[in-house]
Amino acid sequence: MAGLNLKNSTSWDYADLVKDCAALLAYELPQKSSVGYLLGDSQREIIADAVNAMVLSTNPSVKDSRECLHSRLDRLLRQLSACFLEKRLLNGDQGEGFHPQRILNSGRKD
């Protein structure tokens, strides 16, 4: 974890956040610990992003730590969304936007 320095890239200190996540493992009742707030619904995406960034930073071919903030899949989805938006704008606001959640849920069998 020491090799990743994302402080200059974002307002979050991912390394400290991941350390706090790891601290949750030390508690028998982590939700009642000083870092229990990390288990809340509002923190899940932030925590997932921090842990993903730390995992991605272990790739030895990564030259710039800012590349770790978003996975390639995340960048692809952002680009796809931007392309759908641009296409819609060029068509006079006609057509459907890109909704990855809808696509993911369409293949679900409940």
C-alpha positions as CSV (number, residue, x, y, z in Angstrom):
1,M,0.0,0.0,0.0
2,A,2.9,2.3,0.6
3,G,3.6,2.5,-3.1
4,L,0.4,4.3,-3.9
5,N,0.1,8.0,-3.4
6,L,-3.3,9.3,-4.5
7,K,-3.4,12.3,-2.1
8,N,-2.6,14.7,-4.9
9,S,-5.2,13.0,-7.2
10,T,-8.3,13.2,-5.1
11,S,-9.7,14.7,-1.9
12,W,-9.7,11.2,-0.4
13,D,-6.7,9.6,1.1
14,Y,-7.3,6.1,-0.2
15,A,-4.5,4.5,1.7
16,D,-5.9,5.6,5.1
17,L,-9.4,4.6,4.1
18,V,-8.2,1.1,3.2
19,K,-6.4,0.9,6.5
20,D,-9.6,1.8,8.3
21,C,-11.4,-0.9,6.3
22,A,-8.8,-3.4,7.3
23,A,-9.2,-2.3,10.9
24,L,-12.8,-3.5,10.7
25,L,-11.5,-7.1,10.6
26,A,-10.1,-6.7,14.2
27,Y,-13.5,-6.2,15.8
28,E,-15.9,-8.8,16.9
29,L,-18.7,-6.3,16.3
30,P,-17.2,-4.0,13.6
31,Q,-20.4,-1.9,13.3
32,K,-19.9,-0.8,16.9
33,S,-16.3,0.2,16.4
34,S,-14.8,3.6,15.8
35,V,-14.7,2.8,12.1
36,G,-18.1,1.1,12.0
37,Y,-19.5,4.0,9.9
38,L,-17.7,2.5,7.0
39,L,-20.3,-0.3,6.9
40,G,-23.1,2.1,6.3
41,D,-25.0,2.2,2.9
42,S,-23.7,5.7,2.2
43,Q,-20.1,4.6,2.4
44,R,-20.2,1.4,0.3
45,E,-19.3,2.9,-3.0
46,I,-16.6,5.1,-1.5
47,I,-15.1,2.1,0.2
48,A,-15.4,-0.1,-2.9
49,D,-13.6,2.6,-5.0
50,A,-10.8,2.9,-2.4
51,V,-10.2,-0.8,-2.2
52,N,-10.4,-1.2,-6.0
53,A,-7.8,1.6,-6.4
54,M,-5.5,-0.1,-3.9
55,V,-5.9,-3.5,-5.7
56,L,-5.3,-1.9,-9.1
57,S,-2.2,-0.1,-7.8
58,T,-0.5,-3.5,-7.3
59,N,-0.2,-3.9,-11.0
60,P,3.5,-3.4,-11.8
61,S,2.8,-2.0,-15.3
62,V,0.9,1.0,-13.9
63,K,3.1,4.0,-14.3
64,D,0.8,6.7,-13.0
65,S,-1.1,6.1,-9.7
66,R,-4.0,8.2,-11.0
67,E,-4.8,5.3,-13.4
68,C,-5.8,3.3,-10.4
69,L,-8.7,5.6,-9.5
70,H,-10.8,4.0,-12.2
71,S,-10.6,0.5,-13.7
72,R,-10.5,0.0,-17.4
73,L,-14.1,-1.2,-17.3
74,D,-15.2,2.0,-15.5
75,R,-13.4,4.1,-18.1
76,L,-15.1,2.1,-20.8
77,L,-18.5,2.6,-19.3
78,R,-17.9,6.3,-18.9
79,Q,-16.8,6.6,-22.5
80,L,-19.8,4.6,-23.7
81,S,-22.2,6.8,-21.7
82,A,-20.6,9.9,-23.2
83,C,-20.9,8.5,-26.7
84,F,-24.6,7.7,-26.1
85,L,-25.1,11.3,-24.8
86,E,-23.3,12.8,-27.8
87,K,-25.4,10.7,-30.2
88,R,-28.6,11.8,-28.5
89,L,-27.5,15.5,-28.6
90,L,-26.7,15.1,-32.4
91,N,-30.2,13.7,-32.9
92,G,-32.0,16.7,-31.4
93,D,-32.4,15.1,-27.9
94,Q,-34.1,12.1,-29.5
95,G,-33.2,8.5,-28.5
96,E,-32.5,6.7,-25.3
97,G,-29.6,7.3,-23.0
98,F,-27.2,4.7,-21.9
99,H,-28.4,3.0,-18.7
100,P,-25.9,0.3,-17.6
101,Q,-28.0,-0.7,-14.6
102,R,-31.0,-1.5,-16.8
103,I,-28.8,-3.6,-19.1
104,L,-27.3,-5.5,-16.2
105,N,-30.7,-6.1,-14.7
106,S,-32.2,-7.3,-18.0
107,G,-30.3,-10.5,-17.8
108,R,-31.2,-11.2,-14.2
109,K,-33.4,-14.2,-13.3
110,D,-35.2,-13.4,-10.0
